[in-house]
Every structure is written in structure tokens, then in C-alpha cells.
Amino acid sequence: MTVDVGRIGVWLRSSAASGSELVGTARELERLGYGAIWLGGANGDLRSAQAMLDATQRITVATGIVSMWTIPAQELAINHARVTAAHPGRFLLGIGASHEALVGERYRRPYSALVSYLDELDAAGVPKSERVLAALGPKVLALAAERSRGAHPYLVTPDYTAGARQVLGSGPLMATEQKVALAGDVEQSRKLGRPAVAPYLKMPNYLNNLRRDGFTDADFAHGGSDRLIDALVAGPDPAAVSARVQAHLDAGADHVCLQVVTADGSLPTAEWAKLAEALPT
């Protein structure tokens, strides 16, 4: 079954709210008209995703992502079957290899491990059409096109999106994450967005991808240059975010999921409402 994520979604770190808050958030995002909620750092038990689906009628829930190192493929397949049986056509399983800094010594030969993991999911009956891969480089993008519904790139620019679409081809889904900082002016938005980018500038996978996009080591110093932050964090107002989303769509994205940054880590309820009125339909 094809899972419809719509054109615009919200990326939400699963640890950012309690279970009851996630349920309330799902209802609000559905009311605002968003197409999908992406749960960052999702637990492979998928219980948060199921609770959000139970509480809503239309909106899709996706994982962005479940790390393949955290749960055996057969167990994840059982959980996937439970969720999709209750909510057919409304759940998209995002999986990936994560990063060595997060995984530790188990992180060996990640591409081969991911291929084997997909083989196990195939054997356990998880449909290709109901899963996507976290993908940045050409090799995993090609794997996403071959072995899943498509790709979920994270921390990328519209220029990246254009190149990734060429690798994926015209058919597969590309659901691109985009950070957002609504702070009224450019300097304040940079100040808000920089801490959200800085942790990723210690991870080789992201750095290598940004280098392919034309950035250099000078852009990675001190939490990120202004040029880098401006490229990765949309703002400072809803109109500018709308323009960035449209740039991704024009470059070949099918779906853009917005990760709205707040200074204190609180849920950006007011920001979601403002964006819902301004974003492309």
C-alpha cells in the first residue's frame, strides 16, 4: 500500500515530549493540515507512532529514523505489522545506519549491514513501499531507490536535493528534512539555528556530504559559518521558510518536513500554526 505523506510535514524529535504531549501534538498538526509527522530518533517498538495514529484520523506518521543497530530486523517487522494492521496506509518506516559517534564499536561496514537488514525485512514481509532509508551519499541513495520507497535526507540544502533527485531517478520518494528558526531577523535566526546544527559538524557522514555541496572546513568551525547556517536553517520569517520549501520542491523533493528550532527546546506550537498559513499547498 502506498503511504501518502503529503507535501509538507513536521520533523519532531521523539524525546522532545512525553507520550501524552506527542498525542496532543499529533492532533494539533493534523488540525493544521500537515501531511506527516516524522519522529526523529524513534524507538523501534513504534509505540509512540502507534499512539499518535490512534489519536488521529488522517495524518501519516513516519520514523526519521529507527537505527538498524537498536533492534533486530525481525522484531521491527513484527512491530511494523502491528502498527500497519491498525492503521493501513498511514505509517512509513524510516530506517538507517545512523552514525558511528552514536552507535559506537558496533558501527562496522554500515552499507553491507544495511543491505543485510533490508534482506531480513524483506523475508519478514515488510513491503518495500512502506519503508524509506536515511540517505545522504550516492551509494545509499541508489540503495534507497532500489530497496525502499525512497530517501529521507537530513541536514541538506536545495542544491543537495537537486543532485539527490538525479541519483534517485523520477520515481522514488524524496522526503527532505529542513531546519527552521523563526526569530524575526537574520542575526537572531542564526543565533537560534547554530546550536541545532553544531552537533552534526562532528559527524563525518554529514561533513562529507556538505563538502560535496561545496562547503569547506572553514564553514564547519565555531559551530558553523554564517554561510553554512543560512544554507541549512530557513528563516527568519514564515515567508522565507515558504521560499526555502518551494526551492526544495522545485529541486525535486516530493515532501519537506520542517524541524522548527526553539531556544528552550519546547514544542513550537505557535510556530507550526504560523507556518501552516504561509507554506506552499
C-alpha positions as CSV (number, residue, x, y, z in Angstrom):
1,M,0.0,0.0,0.0
2,T,1.3,3.5,-0.9
3,V,1.6,5.8,2.1
4,D,0.7,9.4,1.4
5,V,2.9,11.9,3.3
6,G,1.6,15.0,1.5
7,R,3.9,17.8,0.5
8,I,4.7,19.3,3.9
9,G,5.3,17.6,7.2
10,V,6.8,18.3,10.6
11,W,10.0,16.6,12.0
12,L,9.8,16.2,15.7
13,R,12.4,14.6,18.0
14,S,10.6,11.8,19.8
15,S,12.4,12.7,23.1
16,A,11.1,16.3,22.9
17,A,7.7,15.4,24.6
18,S,6.0,12.9,26.8
19,G,3.6,10.4,25.4
20,S,0.6,12.5,26.1
21,E,2.2,15.5,24.6
22,L,3.0,13.6,21.5
23,V,-0.6,12.6,21.2
24,G,-1.8,16.2,21.6
25,T,0.8,17.3,19.1
26,A,-0.4,14.8,16.5
27,R,-4.0,16.1,16.9
28,E,-2.9,19.7,16.5
29,L,-0.7,19.1,13.5
30,E,-3.5,17.2,11.8
31,R,-5.8,20.1,12.5
32,L,-3.3,22.5,11.0
33,G,-3.2,20.4,7.8
34,Y,0.2,19.0,7.8
35,G,0.7,15.7,5.8
36,A,3.0,13.8,8.1
37,I,4.9,13.8,11.4
38,W,8.4,12.4,11.3
39,L,9.6,11.1,14.7
40,G,13.3,11.7,15.0
41,G,15.3,9.1,17.0
42,A,12.3,6.8,17.0
43,N,12.2,3.8,19.2
44,G,11.9,0.5,17.3
45,D,9.0,-0.6,19.4
46,L,6.9,2.0,17.4
47,R,4.6,2.6,20.4
48,S,4.8,6.4,20.2
49,A,4.0,6.2,16.5
50,Q,1.0,4.0,17.1
51,A,-0.3,6.2,19.9
52,M,-0.2,9.2,17.6
53,L,-2.0,7.3,14.9
54,D,-4.6,6.1,17.3
55,A,-5.4,9.7,18.3
56,T,-5.8,11.0,14.7
57,Q,-7.8,10.3,11.6
58,R,-5.7,11.3,8.6
59,I,-2.1,12.4,9.2
60,T,0.7,10.0,8.4
61,V,3.4,9.1,11.0
62,A,6.9,8.2,9.9
63,T,10.1,7.3,11.7
64,G,13.0,9.5,10.9
65,I,14.8,7.2,11.8
66,V,14.9,3.9,13.6
67,S,18.6,2.9,13.8
68,M,19.1,-0.6,12.5
69,W,21.6,-1.2,15.3
70,T,19.0,-0.8,18.0
71,I,16.5,-3.5,17.2
72,P,16.7,-6.8,15.2
73,A,15.0,-6.7,11.9
74,Q,12.6,-9.5,12.7
75,E,11.4,-7.7,15.8
76,L,11.0,-4.4,13.9
77,A,9.0,-6.2,11.3
78,I,6.6,-7.6,14.0
79,N,6.1,-4.1,15.3
80,H,5.6,-2.7,11.8
81,A,2.9,-5.3,11.2
82,R,1.1,-4.4,14.4
83,V,1.0,-0.7,13.5
84,T,0.0,-1.1,9.9
85,A,-2.7,-3.6,10.7
86,A,-4.3,-1.0,12.9
87,H,-3.7,1.9,10.5
88,P,-3.2,0.8,7.0
89,G,-1.7,3.4,4.7
90,R,-0.8,5.8,7.4
91,F,2.6,4.6,8.7
92,L,6.0,4.9,6.9
93,L,9.0,3.1,8.4
94,G,12.2,5.2,8.1
95,I,15.3,3.2,8.9
96,G,19.0,3.8,8.6
97,A,22.6,3.1,9.7
98,S,22.9,6.2,11.9
99,H,26.4,7.4,12.7
100,E,29.5,5.9,14.3
101,A,29.5,8.6,17.0
102,L,26.1,7.5,18.1
103,V,26.4,3.7,17.6
104,G,29.9,3.0,18.9
105,E,32.0,0.0,18.2
106,R,29.2,-1.9,16.5
107,Y,29.4,0.5,13.6
108,R,31.2,-1.6,11.1
109,R,30.6,-1.9,7.4
110,P,27.4,0.1,7.6
111,Y,26.4,-0.3,4.0
112,S,26.7,-4.0,4.0
113,A,24.9,-4.2,7.3
114,L,22.1,-2.1,5.9
115,V,21.8,-4.4,2.9
116,S,21.6,-7.4,5.1
117,Y,19.0,-5.7,7.3
118,L,16.8,-4.9,4.3
119,D,17.1,-8.6,3.3
120,E,15.8,-9.6,6.7
121,L,12.9,-7.1,6.5
122,D,12.0,-8.5,3.0
123,A,12.0,-12.0,4.4
124,A,9.8,-10.9,7.3
125,G,7.3,-9.3,5.0
126,V,7.9,-5.5,5.4
127,P,6.8,-4.1,2.0
128,K,9.3,-2.0,0.1
129,S,6.6,0.6,-0.4
130,E,6.2,1.1,3.3
131,R,9.8,1.9,4.2
132,V,12.3,4.7,3.4
133,L,16.0,4.9,4.0
134,A,18.0,7.7,5.7
135,A,20.4,8.5,2.8
136,L,23.0,11.2,2.0
137,G,25.7,9.8,-0.3
138,P,25.1,8.4,-3.8
139,K,25.6,4.8,-2.8
140,V,22.8,4.8,-0.2
141,L,20.6,7.0,-2.3
142,A,20.8,4.4,-5.0
143,L,20.1,1.7,-2.5
144,A,17.0,3.6,-1.3
145,A,15.7,3.8,-4.8
146,E,16.2,0.1,-5.3
147,R,15.2,-1.3,-2.0
148,S,12.6,1.1,-0.5
149,R,10.0,3.7,-1.3
150,G,12.7,6.4,-1.3
151,A,15.1,8.6,0.7
152,H,14.8,10.7,3.8
153,P,17.9,13.1,3.6
154,Y,18.7,15.2,6.7
155,L,20.7,18.4,7.1
156,V,20.7,19.3,3.4
157,T,20.2,22.2,1.0
158,P,18.1,22.6,-2.1
159,D,21.3,22.2,-4.2
160,Y,21.7,18.8,-2.5
161,T,18.1,17.9,-3.2
162,A,18.6,18.6,-6.9
163,G,21.6,16.3,-7.1
164,A,19.9,13.6,-5.0
165,R,17.0,13.6,-7.3
166,Q,19.3,12.8,-10.2
167,V,20.6,9.8,-8.3
168,L,17.2,8.6,-7.2
169,G,15.5,9.0,-10.6
170,S,12.0,10.2,-11.1
171,G,10.0,7.6,-9.2
172,P,11.2,7.2,-5.6
173,L,10.0,9.4,-2.8
174,M,12.4,12.1,-1.6
175,A,11.3,13.4,1.9
176,T,13.8,16.1,2.8
177,E,14.3,17.5,6.3
178,Q,14.6,21.3,6.7
179,K,15.5,23.1,9.9
180,V,13.6,26.3,10.7
181,A,14.4,29.2,13.0
182,L,11.7,31.9,13.3
183,A,13.3,34.7,15.2
184,G,12.3,37.9,13.4
185,D,15.6,38.9,11.9
186,V,18.5,37.1,10.2
187,E,21.1,37.5,13.1
188,Q,18.7,36.2,15.7
189,S,17.7,33.3,13.5
190,R,21.4,32.4,13.0
191,K,21.8,32.5,16.8
192,L,18.8,30.2,17.3
193,G,19.8,27.9,14.5
194,R,23.5,27.4,15.1
195,P,23.2,25.2,18.2
196,A,20.8,22.9,16.2
197,V,23.5,22.5,13.5
198,A,26.7,22.4,15.6
199,P,26.4,18.8,16.9
200,Y,26.3,17.4,13.4
201,L,29.5,19.1,12.4
202,K,31.4,16.5,14.4
203,M,30.0,13.6,12.3
204,P,31.9,12.5,9.2
205,N,28.9,11.5,7.2
206,Y,27.4,15.0,7.4
207,L,30.7,16.7,6.8
208,N,31.4,14.6,3.8
209,N,28.0,15.4,2.3
210,L,28.4,19.1,3.0
211,R,31.8,19.1,1.3
212,R,30.1,17.6,-1.8
213,D,27.8,20.5,-1.6
214,G,30.7,23.0,-1.8
215,F,31.3,23.8,1.9
216,T,34.8,23.7,3.4
217,D,36.4,23.1,6.8
218,A,36.3,26.9,7.4
219,D,32.5,26.6,7.3
220,F,32.5,23.9,10.0
221,A,34.5,25.9,12.6
222,H,32.9,27.6,15.6
223,G,29.5,25.9,15.2
224,G,29.2,26.8,11.5
225,S,29.8,29.8,9.4
226,D,27.0,32.3,8.6
227,R,27.0,30.9,5.1
228,L,26.5,27.4,6.3
229,I,23.8,28.2,8.9
230,D,21.9,30.3,6.3
231,A,22.0,27.3,3.9
232,L,20.9,24.8,6.5
233,V,18.4,26.7,8.6
234,A,15.5,28.5,7.0
235,G,14.3,31.8,8.4
236,P,13.8,34.4,9.8
237,D,10.1,34.5,9.0
238,P,7.4,32.3,7.5
239,A,7.7,33.9,4.0
240,A,11.4,32.9,3.9
241,V,10.7,29.4,5.1
242,S,8.0,29.1,2.4
243,A,10.5,30.1,-0.2
244,R,13.0,27.6,1.0
245,V,10.4,24.8,1.0
246,Q,9.5,25.8,-2.5
247,A,13.2,25.7,-3.5
248,H,13.4,22.1,-2.3
249,L,10.2,21.1,-4.1
250,D,11.4,22.8,-7.3
251,A,14.7,20.9,-7.0
252,G,12.9,17.6,-6.9
253,A,11.7,16.9,-3.3
254,D,8.3,15.3,-3.1
255,H,7.9,16.2,0.6
256,V,9.6,18.6,3.0
257,C,9.5,18.0,6.8
258,L,10.2,21.1,8.9
259,Q,12.2,20.8,12.1
260,V,11.4,24.1,14.0
261,V,14.1,25.1,16.5
262,T,13.2,26.8,19.7
263,A,15.5,28.4,22.2
264,D,14.4,26.3,25.2
265,G,13.6,23.0,23.3
266,S,9.9,23.5,23.9
267,L,7.3,22.3,21.3
268,P,6.9,25.1,18.7
269,T,3.1,25.1,18.7
270,A,2.8,28.8,17.7
271,E,5.4,28.5,15.0
272,W,3.7,25.5,13.4
273,A,0.5,27.5,13.3
274,K,2.2,30.5,11.6
275,L,4.0,28.3,9.1
276,A,0.8,26.3,8.2
277,E,-0.7,29.6,6.9
278,A,2.3,30.5,4.8
279,L,3.6,27.3,3.3
280,P,3.1,26.1,-0.3
281,T,-0.1,24.0,-0.8
